[in-house]
Amino acid sequence: MTLFVLLAFTGCYRPTPYPEIVGVPKSLMSETRIVGRSVEHRPIECLVLGEGKDVTLILATIHGNEPAGTPLVQNLREHLQRYPRLLQGRRVVLLPVANPDGLAHNRRHNARGIDLNRNFATANRINSPTSGYRALSEPEARVIEQLIRQYAPDRIVSIHQPLACIDYDGPAQLLAQRCAQHCNLPVKKLGARPGSLGSYAGLRLGIPIITLELPGRASRLNRQSLWQRYGAVLIAAIVYPDSVTLIEGFKKHFLN
C-alpha cells in the first residue's frame, strides 16, 4: 500500500528523505478555513498545518497576474501533509491566493483597482488611487494583516513574479541567503516599497520577510516543474535556521 501511494505521488519509486509517519497525530494535521472575502465576494482560503511554536507564513498571488506561486503553495501543502515530520515543532500558515479577484481577471490589482501590496500601514506609505486613500482599505489586505497578528509568524515568504531574484525586508538577509542556496535566483535588495507587505512586516513589525520573485516564464511551467525548481526554497524557509540535511535529502530524492 505504501509503495502504491508513492507511485501515485512521484510517478516512480524513490527512497524517502525522511520517513512518513503512519497514523499522523491530530496536532500535525491541516486545517482549511475561509478567512475572508474579496471585493467580489470570492472566498480567501487559509491552510494551517501543524501546531508548533515556530511559525512560517507563506502567501502567493497578492498580484493577480503573478499566478505561479499558487500551484507552488498547493504542492507545498501536499508535501507537508505527506511528510509531517517537517511540521514537528512548527506551524505553517498558507495563503495560496491572496488576491482571488485579480487572479480571476488576470490583473495585478484587486477588483477596485488597488494594488494590495501598497495598501499596508507603513511609515513610507503613499495614499493614492492605486494604493488606496487609507491603509488597509481593502478586505484582502486586511486578511493578511489579521493572519500576521493572529499567528505572529517568525518569518514570511511572499511569492511574486517576474523579477527573478530573492528580495528581503527586515532582519531577513540570512534567511534570503539560505533560500538562495536552493535555487538559481540571486539575492537582490530591491528596497522597501511604499505601503508594501515587506515594509509593513519587515520594517514596522521586525518580522523577517523574503519576496520570492519567480521569473515571468514561471507561469508557463506545470506544477511538477515549478516544484522541482522552487520547492526546496519553501522547505528551506520553513526549517530555517535548522540544519540543511533535510533540504539536501529533499533535493536528492524529489528534484532529480
DAMO-V140802 format. One record per pair of residues at least 24 apart in sequence whose ideal C-beta (glycine too) atoms are under 10 Angstrom apart, sorted by sequence separation. I is the first residue (numbers start at 1). J is the second residue. D is the distance in whole Angstrom. If there is no record, write none. Layout:
[[I | J | D] [I | J | D]]
This chain:
[[27 | 51 | 5] [28 | 52 | 9] [72 | 96 | 9] [73 | 97 | 9] [114 | 138 | 5] [116 | 140 | 5] [117 | 141 | 8] [120 | 144 | 8] [121 | 145 | 8] [164 | 188 | 9] [165 | 189 | 9] [166 | 190 | 10] [167 | 191 | 8] [168 | 192 | 10] [169 | 193 | 9] [231 | 255 | 7] [25 | 50 | 10] [26 | 51 | 9] [27 | 52 | 9] [70 | 95 | 10] [71 | 96 | 9] [112 | 137 | 8] [116 | 141 | 5] [119 | 144 | 9] [120 | 145 | 7] [163 | 188 | 8] [165 | 190 | 7] [167 | 192 | 9] [188 | 213 | 8] [212 | 237 | 8] [230 | 255 | 10] [25 | 51 | 9] [47 | 73 | 8] [69 | 95 | 10] [70 | 96 | 5] [112 | 138 | 7] [114 | 140 | 9] [115 | 141 | 10] [116 | 142 | 10] [119 | 145 | 9] [167 | 193 | 10] [172 | 198 | 9] [228 | 254 | 8] [229 | 255 | 8] [47 | 74 | 9] [49 | 76 | 9] [69 | 96 | 8] [70 | 97 | 6] [111 | 138 | 9] [112 | 139 | 10] [114 | 141 | 8] [116 | 143 | 10] [117 | 144 | 10] [163 | 190 | 7] [169 | 196 | 8] [185 | 212 | 8] [210 | 237 | 7] [227 | 254 | 8] [228 | 255 | 5] [49 | 77 | 7] [69 | 97 | 9] [70 | 98 | 9] [110 | 138 | 6] [111 | 139 | 10] [112 | 140 | 10] [116 | 144 | 8] [120 | 148 | 10] [169 | 197 | 8] [170 | 198 | 8] [185 | 213 | 7] [227 | 255 | 8] [228 | 256 | 9] [47 | 76 | 10] [69 | 98 | 9] [109 | 138 | 9] [110 | 139 | 8] [111 | 140 | 9] [169 | 198 | 4] [170 | 199 | 9] [172 | 201 | 9] [183 | 212 | 9] [185 | 214 | 8] [208 | 237 | 9] [47 | 77 | 6] [50 | 80 | 8] [67 | 97 | 8] [70 | 100 | 10] [110 | 140 | 6] [168 | 198 | 8] [169 | 199 | 7] [170 | 200 | 10] [172 | 202 | 6] [180 | 210 | 9] [185 | 215 | 8] [210 | 240 | 10] [49 | 80 | 5] [110 | 141 | 9] [167 | 198 | 7] [169 | 200 | 9] [170 | 201 | 7] [171 | 202 | 8] [179 | 210 | 6] [183 | 214 | 9] [184 | 215 | 10] [49 | 81 | 7] [67 | 99 | 10] [169 | 201 | 7] [170 | 202 | 3] [176 | 208 | 9] [178 | 210 | 10] [180 | 212 | 10] [208 | 240 | 9] [47 | 80 | 9] [54 | 87 | 10] [62 | 95 | 9] [64 | 97 | 9] [66 | 99 | 9] [70 | 103 | 7] [169 | 202 | 3] [170 | 203 | 6] [175 | 208 | 5] [176 | 209 | 9] [177 | 210 | 10] [179 | 212 | 7] [47 | 81 | 10] [50 | 84 | 7] [54 | 88 | 10] [56 | 90 | 7] [57 | 91 | 9] [58 | 92 | 7] [59 | 93 | 9] [60 | 94 | 8] [61 | 95 | 9] [64 | 98 | 9] [65 | 99 | 9] [168 | 202 | 7] [169 | 203 | 6] [170 | 204 | 9] [174 | 208 | 8] [175 | 209 | 9] [176 | 210 | 5] [49 | 84 | 8] [52 | 87 | 7] [54 | 89 | 6] [55 | 90 | 7] [56 | 91 | 8] [57 | 92 | 8] [58 | 93 | 7] [59 | 94 | 8] [60 | 95 | 7] [61 | 96 | 7] [62 | 97 | 9] [63 | 98 | 9] [64 | 99 | 5] [67 | 102 | 9] [169 | 204 | 10] [170 | 205 | 8] [171 | 206 | 7] [172 | 207 | 8] [173 | 208 | 9] [175 | 210 | 6] [176 | 211 | 9] [50 | 86 | 8] [51 | 87 | 8] [52 | 88 | 7] [53 | 89 | 7] [54 | 90 | 5] [55 | 91 | 5] [56 | 92 | 5] [57 | 93 | 5] [58 | 94 | 5] [59 | 95 | 4] [60 | 96 | 6] [61 | 97 | 5] [62 | 98 | 4] [63 | 99 | 6] [64 | 100 | 8] [66 | 102 | 9] [67 | 103 | 6] [170 | 206 | 6] [171 | 207 | 8] [172 | 208 | 4] [176 | 212 | 9] [49 | 86 | 9] [50 | 87 | 3] [51 | 88 | 10] [52 | 89 | 4] [53 | 90 | 8] [54 | 91 | 7] [55 | 92 | 8] [56 | 93 | 7] [57 | 94 | 8] [58 | 95 | 7] [59 | 96 | 8] [60 | 97 | 7] [61 | 98 | 6] [62 | 99 | 5] [64 | 101 | 7] [65 | 102 | 7] [66 | 103 | 9] [160 | 197 | 10] [170 | 207 | 6] [171 | 208 | 5] [172 | 209 | 6] [173 | 210 | 9] [49 | 87 | 6] [50 | 88 | 8] [51 | 89 | 9] [52 | 90 | 4] [53 | 91 | 8] [54 | 92 | 9] [55 | 93 | 7] [56 | 94 | 9] [57 | 95 | 7] [58 | 96 | 9] [59 | 97 | 9] [60 | 98 | 7] [61 | 99 | 6] [64 | 102 | 2] [65 | 103 | 8] [101 | 139 | 10] [102 | 140 | 9] [158 | 196 | 9] [169 | 207 | 9] [170 | 208 | 5] [171 | 209 | 9] [172 | 210 | 5] [50 | 89 | 8] [51 | 90 | 9] [52 | 91 | 5] [59 | 98 | 5] [60 | 99 | 9] [61 | 100 | 8] [63 | 102 | 6] [64 | 103 | 4] [67 | 106 | 8] [99 | 138 | 9] [101 | 140 | 8] [158 | 197 | 6] [169 | 208 | 8] [170 | 209 | 6] [172 | 211 | 9] [50 | 90 | 5] [51 | 91 | 6] [52 | 92 | 9] [59 | 99 | 10] [62 | 102 | 8] [63 | 103 | 9] [64 | 104 | 7] [65 | 105 | 9] [100 | 140 | 8] [158 | 198 | 7] [168 | 208 | 7] [169 | 209 | 5] [170 | 210 | 9] [49 | 90 | 8] [50 | 91 | 4] [61 | 102 | 7] [62 | 103 | 10] [64 | 105 | 6] [65 | 106 | 5] [99 | 140 | 6] [117 | 158 | 8] [156 | 197 | 8] [168 | 209 | 7] [169 | 210 | 8] [49 | 91 | 7] [50 | 92 | 6] [61 | 103 | 5] [64 | 106 | 6] [65 | 107 | 6] [66 | 108 | 8] [98 | 140 | 6] [99 | 141 | 9] [156 | 198 | 9] [167 | 209 | 9] [168 | 210 | 5] [169 | 211 | 8] [48 | 91 | 7] [49 | 92 | 5] [50 | 93 | 9] [60 | 103 | 10] [64 | 107 | 5] [65 | 108 | 5] [97 | 140 | 10] [98 | 141 | 9] [117 | 160 | 8] [158 | 201 | 9] [167 | 210 | 7] [168 | 211 | 7] [48 | 92 | 7] [49 | 93 | 8] [63 | 107 | 9] [64 | 108 | 6] [65 | 109 | 9] [156 | 200 | 10] [166 | 210 | 6] [167 | 211 | 4] [168 | 212 | 10] [185 | 229 | 9] [32 | 77 | 9] [47 | 92 | 8] [48 | 93 | 5] [49 | 94 | 7] [63 | 108 | 5] [64 | 109 | 7] [95 | 140 | 10] [98 | 143 | 8] [99 | 144 | 10] [156 | 201 | 5] [166 | 211 | 7] [167 | 212 | 8] [184 | 229 | 8] [185 | 230 | 8] [47 | 93 | 8] [48 | 94 | 8] [62 | 108 | 9] [63 | 109 | 8] [64 | 110 | 8] [98 | 144 | 6] [155 | 201 | 9] [156 | 202 | 8] [165 | 211 | 8] [166 | 212 | 6] [167 | 213 | 6] [183 | 229 | 6] [184 | 230 | 10] [30 | 77 | 7] [46 | 93 | 7] [47 | 94 | 4] [63 | 110 | 10] [64 | 111 | 10] [165 | 212 | 9] [166 | 213 | 7] [182 | 229 | 10] [183 | 230 | 6] [46 | 94 | 7] [47 | 95 | 8] [62 | 110 | 9] [95 | 143 | 8] [153 | 201 | 8] [163 | 211 | 8] [165 | 213 | 5] [182 | 230 | 8] [183 | 231 | 9] [185 | 233 | 8] [45 | 94 | 9] [46 | 95 | 6] [47 | 96 | 7] [95 | 144 | 7] [98 | 147 | 10] [148 | 197 | 9] [156 | 205 | 10] [164 | 213 | 6] [165 | 214 | 9] [182 | 231 | 9] [183 | 232 | 7] [30 | 80 | 8] [45 | 95 | 8] [46 | 96 | 9] [163 | 213 | 4] [164 | 214 | 7] [165 | 215 | 9] [182 | 232 | 4] [183 | 233 | 5] [30 | 81 | 6] [44 | 95 | 7] [45 | 96 | 7] [66 | 117 | 10] [156 | 207 | 6] [157 | 208 | 10] [158 | 209 | 7] [159 | 210 | 10] [160 | 211 | 6] [161 | 212 | 9] [162 | 213 | 7] [163 | 214 | 9] [164 | 215 | 4] [179 | 230 | 10] [181 | 232 | 9] [182 | 233 | 5] [28 | 80 | 9] [29 | 81 | 8] [44 | 96 | 9] [45 | 97 | 7] [46 | 98 | 10] [63 | 115 | 8] [64 | 116 | 9] [95 | 147 | 7] [145 | 197 | 9] [148 | 200 | 8] [153 | 205 | 10] [155 | 207 | 7] [156 | 208 | 7] [157 | 209 | 8] [158 | 210 | 7] [159 | 211 | 8] [160 | 212 | 7] [161 | 213 | 7] [162 | 214 | 7] [163 | 215 | 8] [164 | 216 | 8] [181 | 233 | 9] [182 | 234 | 9] [28 | 81 | 9] [44 | 97 | 7] [62 | 115 | 9] [63 | 116 | 7] [144 | 197 | 7] [148 | 201 | 6] [152 | 205 | 9] [154 | 207 | 7] [155 | 208 | 5] [156 | 209 | 4] [157 | 210 | 6] [158 | 211 | 5] [159 | 212 | 5] [160 | 213 | 5] [161 | 214 | 5] [162 | 215 | 6] [163 | 216 | 9] [164 | 217 | 9] [179 | 232 | 9] [180 | 233 | 8] [182 | 235 | 8] [183 | 236 | 9] [30 | 84 | 9] [43 | 97 | 9] [44 | 98 | 7] [62 | 116 | 5] [63 | 117 | 7] [93 | 147 | 6] [141 | 195 | 9] [153 | 207 | 6] [154 | 208 | 7] [155 | 209 | 7] [156 | 210 | 7] [157 | 211 | 8] [158 | 212 | 7] [159 | 213 | 8] [160 | 214 | 7] [161 | 215 | 7] [162 | 216 | 3] [164 | 218 | 9] [179 | 233 | 5] [182 | 236 | 5] [29 | 84 | 8] [42 | 97 | 8] [44 | 99 | 9] [45 | 100 | 9] [61 | 116 | 10] [62 | 117 | 5] [93 | 148 | 9] [145 | 200 | 8] [152 | 207 | 8] [153 | 208 | 9] [155 | 210 | 8] [156 | 211 | 9] [157 | 212 | 6] [158 | 213 | 9] [159 | 214 | 7] [161 | 216 | 5] [162 | 217 | 8] [178 | 233 | 9] [179 | 234 | 8] [181 | 236 | 7] [182 | 237 | 9] [28 | 84 | 4] [44 | 100 | 6] [141 | 197 | 8] [144 | 200 | 9] [145 | 201 | 9] [149 | 205 | 9] [153 | 209 | 9] [161 | 217 | 9] [162 | 218 | 8] [179 | 235 | 10] [180 | 236 | 9] [24 | 81 | 8] [27 | 84 | 9] [28 | 85 | 9] [30 | 87 | 9] [42 | 99 | 9] [43 | 100 | 7] [44 | 101 | 10] [62 | 119 | 10] [93 | 150 | 9] [144 | 201 | 9] [148 | 205 | 7] [161 | 218 | 6] [162 | 219 | 8] [179 | 236 | 5] [24 | 82 | 10] [28 | 86 | 9] [29 | 87 | 9] [35 | 93 | 10] [42 | 100 | 4] [93 | 151 | 5] [161 | 219 | 7] [178 | 236 | 6] [179 | 237 | 6] [25 | 84 | 8] [28 | 87 | 5] [38 | 97 | 9] [41 | 100 | 10] [42 | 101 | 6] [92 | 151 | 10] [136 | 195 | 10] [141 | 200 | 9] [148 | 207 | 7] [159 | 218 | 9] [178 | 237 | 8] [24 | 84 | 5] [27 | 87 | 9] [28 | 88 | 7] [35 | 95 | 8] [38 | 98 | 10] [39 | 99 | 10] [40 | 100 | 8] [41 | 101 | 9] [91 | 151 | 7] [93 | 153 | 7] [98 | 158 | 8] [135 | 195 | 7] [21 | 82 | 10] [24 | 85 | 10] [27 | 88 | 9] [38 | 99 | 7] [39 | 100 | 9] [40 | 101 | 5] [42 | 103 | 9] [92 | 153 | 9] [98 | 159 | 10] [148 | 209 | 10] [175 | 236 | 9] [176 | 237 | 9] [178 | 239 | 9] [179 | 240 | 8] [20 | 82 | 7] [21 | 83 | 8] [25 | 87 | 10] [28 | 90 | 9] [30 | 92 | 9] [32 | 94 | 9] [38 | 100 | 5] [39 | 101 | 6] [42 | 104 | 7] [91 | 153 | 9] [131 | 193 | 10] [175 | 237 | 7] [178 | 240 | 6] [182 | 244 | 8] [20 | 83 | 6] [21 | 84 | 5] [24 | 87 | 9] [25 | 88 | 9] [28 | 91 | 10] [37 | 100 | 9] [38 | 101 | 5] [39 | 102 | 10] [91 | 154 | 9] [93 | 156 | 9] [94 | 157 | 10] [95 | 158 | 9] [96 | 159 | 10] [131 | 194 | 7] [132 | 195 | 8] [178 | 241 | 7] [181 | 244 | 8] [19 | 83 | 8] [20 | 84 | 8] [21 | 85 | 6] [27 | 91 | 10] [30 | 94 | 9] [32 | 96 | 10] [36 | 100 | 10] [37 | 101 | 10] [38 | 102 | 9] [40 | 104 | 8] [90 | 154 | 9] [131 | 195 | 5] [136 | 200 | 10] [18 | 83 | 6] [20 | 85 | 8] [38 | 103 | 9] [40 | 105 | 9] [131 | 196 | 9] [135 | 200 | 9] [172 | 237 | 10] [175 | 240 | 6] [182 | 247 | 6] [16 | 82 | 9] [17 | 83 | 8] [18 | 84 | 10] [19 | 85 | 7] [21 | 87 | 10] [38 | 104 | 9] [128 | 194 | 9] [174 | 240 | 8] [175 | 241 | 8] [178 | 244 | 8] [181 | 247 | 8] [182 | 248 | 9] [16 | 83 | 7] [18 | 85 | 5] [21 | 88 | 9] [124 | 191 | 10] [126 | 193 | 10] [127 | 194 | 10] [128 | 195 | 9] [166 | 233 | 8] [174 | 241 | 7] [17 | 85 | 10] [18 | 86 | 7] [124 | 192 | 7] [125 | 193 | 10] [126 | 194 | 5] [127 | 195 | 9] [172 | 240 | 10] [179 | 247 | 10] [182 | 250 | 9] [9 | 78 | 8] [16 | 85 | 10] [42 | 111 | 9] [123 | 192 | 9] [124 | 193 | 8] [125 | 194 | 6] [126 | 195 | 6] [178 | 247 | 9] [182 | 251 | 7] [9 | 79 | 9] [40 | 110 | 9] [41 | 111 | 10] [122 | 192 | 8] [124 | 194 | 5] [125 | 195 | 4] [39 | 110 | 6] [40 | 111 | 5] [122 | 193 | 9] [123 | 194 | 9] [124 | 195 | 7] [125 | 196 | 9] [159 | 230 | 8] [38 | 110 | 7] [39 | 111 | 4] [40 | 112 | 9] [122 | 194 | 7] [123 | 195 | 10] [124 | 196 | 8] [9 | 82 | 7] [38 | 111 | 7] [39 | 112 | 5] [120 | 193 | 10] [122 | 195 | 5] [182 | 255 | 9] [38 | 112 | 10] [39 | 113 | 10] [120 | 194 | 9] [121 | 195 | 8] [122 | 196 | 7] [125 | 199 | 8] [159 | 233 | 9] [39 | 114 | 9] [118 | 193 | 7] [120 | 195 | 5] [122 | 197 | 9] [124 | 199 | 6] [125 | 200 | 9] [159 | 234 | 9] [6 | 82 | 9] [117 | 193 | 7] [118 | 194 | 6] [119 | 195 | 6] [120 | 196 | 7] [122 | 198 | 9] [123 | 199 | 8] [124 | 200 | 10] [157 | 233 | 8] [5 | 82 | 8] [118 | 195 | 4] [119 | 196 | 9] [120 | 197 | 6] [122 | 199 | 4] [123 | 200 | 10] [157 | 234 | 7] [38 | 116 | 10] [62 | 140 | 8] [115 | 193 | 9] [117 | 195 | 8] [118 | 196 | 6] [119 | 197 | 9] [120 | 198 | 9] [121 | 199 | 9] [122 | 200 | 5] [62 | 141 | 9] [116 | 195 | 10] [117 | 196 | 5] [118 | 197 | 9] [120 | 199 | 7] [121 | 200 | 6] [122 | 201 | 9] [124 | 203 | 8] [125 | 204 | 10] [157 | 236 | 10] [115 | 195 | 8] [116 | 196 | 10] [117 | 197 | 6] [120 | 200 | 4] [122 | 202 | 10] [123 | 203 | 7] [124 | 204 | 10] [157 | 237 | 5] [76 | 157 | 10] [115 | 196 | 9] [116 | 197 | 8] [117 | 198 | 8] [118 | 199 | 9] [119 | 200 | 9] [120 | 201 | 8] [122 | 203 | 7] [123 | 204 | 7] [156 | 237 | 9] [157 | 238 | 9] [62 | 144 | 8] [117 | 199 | 10] [122 | 204 | 6] [155 | 237 | 6] [117 | 200 | 10] [121 | 204 | 7] [122 | 205 | 10] [155 | 238 | 9] [59 | 143 | 10] [73 | 157 | 9] [120 | 204 | 8] [59 | 144 | 7] [155 | 240 | 7] [73 | 159 | 7] [154 | 240 | 9] [155 | 241 | 10] [57 | 144 | 9] [72 | 159 | 6] [59 | 147 | 8] [69 | 157 | 9] [69 | 158 | 8] [70 | 159 | 8] [57 | 147 | 6] [69 | 159 | 3] [57 | 148 | 7] [68 | 159 | 7] [69 | 160 | 7] [67 | 159 | 10] [68 | 160 | 9] [69 | 161 | 8] [57 | 150 | 10] [66 | 159 | 8] [68 | 161 | 6] [57 | 151 | 6] [66 | 160 | 5] [67 | 161 | 8] [68 | 162 | 9] [117 | 211 | 9] [44 | 139 | 8] [56 | 151 | 9] [57 | 152 | 9] [58 | 153 | 9] [63 | 158 | 10] [66 | 161 | 4] [44 | 140 | 7] [55 | 151 | 5] [57 | 153 | 4] [62 | 158 | 7] [63 | 159 | 10] [65 | 161 | 8] [66 | 162 | 7] [46 | 143 | 8] [55 | 152 | 7] [56 | 153 | 6] [57 | 154 | 9] [58 | 155 | 9] [59 | 156 | 8] [60 | 157 | 9] [61 | 158 | 10] [62 | 159 | 9] [63 | 160 | 6] [65 | 162 | 10] [41 | 139 | 9] [42 | 140 | 10] [46 | 144 | 10] [55 | 153 | 4] [56 | 154 | 7] [57 | 155 | 8] [58 | 156 | 8] [59 | 157 | 8] [60 | 158 | 8] [61 | 159 | 8] [62 | 160 | 7] [63 | 161 | 8] [39 | 138 | 7] [44 | 143 | 5] [48 | 147 | 9] [53 | 152 | 10] [54 | 153 | 9] [55 | 154 | 5] [56 | 155 | 5] [57 | 156 | 5] [58 | 157 | 5] [59 | 158 | 6] [60 | 159 | 4] [61 | 160 | 9] [98 | 197 | 9] [38 | 138 | 9] [39 | 139 | 6] [44 | 144 | 9] [46 | 146 | 10] [54 | 154 | 6] [55 | 155 | 8] [56 | 156 | 8] [57 | 157 | 7] [58 | 158 | 8] [59 | 159 | 7] [60 | 160 | 9] [61 | 161 | 10] [38 | 139 | 6] [39 | 140 | 8] [46 | 147 | 6] [53 | 154 | 9] [54 | 155 | 9] [55 | 156 | 10] [56 | 157 | 7] [57 | 158 | 9] [58 | 159 | 7] [37 | 139 | 6] [38 | 140 | 6] [48 | 150 | 10] [36 | 139 | 6] [37 | 140 | 9] [44 | 147 | 10] [48 | 151 | 8] [36 | 140 | 7] [46 | 150 | 10] [36 | 141 | 10] [38 | 143 | 9] [46 | 151 | 9] [36 | 142 | 7] [37 | 143 | 9] [35 | 142 | 10] [36 | 143 | 4] [35 | 143 | 5] [36 | 144 | 9] [34 | 143 | 10] [35 | 144 | 9] [36 | 146 | 8] [35 | 146 | 7] [36 | 147 | 9] [35 | 147 | 7] [35 | 150 | 9] [62 | 196 | 10] [62 | 197 | 7] [59 | 197 | 8] [72 | 212 | 9] [94 | 234 | 10] [72 | 214 | 8] [92 | 234 | 9] [69 | 212 | 7] [57 | 201 | 9] [68 | 212 | 10] [69 | 214 | 7] [78 | 223 | 10] [92 | 237 | 10] [68 | 214 | 5] [72 | 218 | 8] [92 | 238 | 6] [66 | 213 | 9] [68 | 215 | 9] [71 | 218 | 10] [91 | 238 | 10] [66 | 214 | 8] [68 | 216 | 9] [71 | 219 | 10] [75 | 223 | 6] [79 | 227 | 8] [90 | 238 | 6] [62 | 211 | 10] [68 | 217 | 9] [69 | 218 | 8] [72 | 221 | 9] [74 | 223 | 7] [75 | 224 | 8] [78 | 227 | 9] [86 | 235 | 7] [90 | 239 | 8] [57 | 207 | 9] [66 | 216 | 9] [68 | 218 | 4] [69 | 219 | 10] [71 | 221 | 9] [89 | 239 | 10] [65 | 216 | 10] [67 | 218 | 9] [68 | 219 | 5] [71 | 222 | 8] [72 | 223 | 8] [75 | 226 | 7] [76 | 227 | 8] [87 | 238 | 9] [55 | 207 | 10] [57 | 209 | 9] [60 | 212 | 9] [66 | 218 | 9] [67 | 219 | 6] [68 | 220 | 9] [71 | 223 | 4] [74 | 226 | 10] [75 | 227 | 4] [79 | 231 | 7] [83 | 235 | 10] [86 | 238 | 7] [90 | 242 | 10] [66 | 219 | 8] [68 | 221 | 7] [70 | 223 | 10] [71 | 224 | 9] [73 | 226 | 10] [74 | 227 | 9] [75 | 228 | 10] [86 | 239 | 7] [89 | 242 | 9] [58 | 212 | 9] [60 | 214 | 10] [65 | 219 | 9] [71 | 225 | 10] [72 | 226 | 5] [76 | 230 | 10] [80 | 234 | 9] [68 | 223 | 10] [71 | 226 | 6] [72 | 227 | 7] [75 | 230 | 9] [76 | 231 | 7] [79 | 234 | 9] [80 | 235 | 9] [70 | 226 | 10] [71 | 227 | 8] [75 | 231 | 6] [79 | 235 | 8] [69 | 226 | 9] [72 | 229 | 9] [76 | 233 | 10] [68 | 226 | 6] [72 | 230 | 6] [76 | 234 | 5] [80 | 238 | 8] [72 | 231 | 7] [75 | 234 | 9] [76 | 235 | 8] [86 | 246 | 7] [69 | 230 | 9] [72 | 233 | 9] [73 | 234 | 8] [76 | 237 | 10] [85 | 246 | 8] [68 | 230 | 9] [72 | 234 | 7] [76 | 238 | 8] [83 | 246 | 9] [86 | 250 | 9] [69 | 234 | 10] [83 | 250 | 9] [79 | 250 | 8] [83 | 254 | 10] [79 | 254 | 8] [58 | 234 | 6] [56 | 234 | 9] [58 | 237 | 7] [57 | 237 | 10] [58 | 238 | 8] [56 | 237 | 6] [56 | 238 | 5] [55 | 238 | 10] [56 | 239 | 9] [54 | 238 | 9] [56 | 240 | 8] [54 | 239 | 9] [54 | 240 | 9] [54 | 241 | 10] [50 | 238 | 10] [54 | 242 | 9] [49 | 238 | 10] [11 | 224 | 8] [10 | 224 | 9] [18 | 245 | 9] [17 | 245 | 9] [18 | 246 | 6] [17 | 246 | 7] [17 | 247 | 9] [17 | 248 | 8] [18 | 249 | 6] [17 | 249 | 3] [18 | 250 | 8] [16 | 249 | 8] [17 | 250 | 5] [15 | 249 | 9] [16 | 250 | 10] [17 | 251 | 8] [17 | 252 | 7] [18 | 253 | 9] [17 | 253 | 5] [15 | 252 | 9] [16 | 253 | 7] [17 | 254 | 7] [14 | 252 | 9] [15 | 253 | 6] [16 | 254 | 9] [14 | 253 | 5] [14 | 254 | 7] [14 | 256 | 8] [10 | 253 | 9] [10 | 254 | 7] [9 | 254 | 9]]
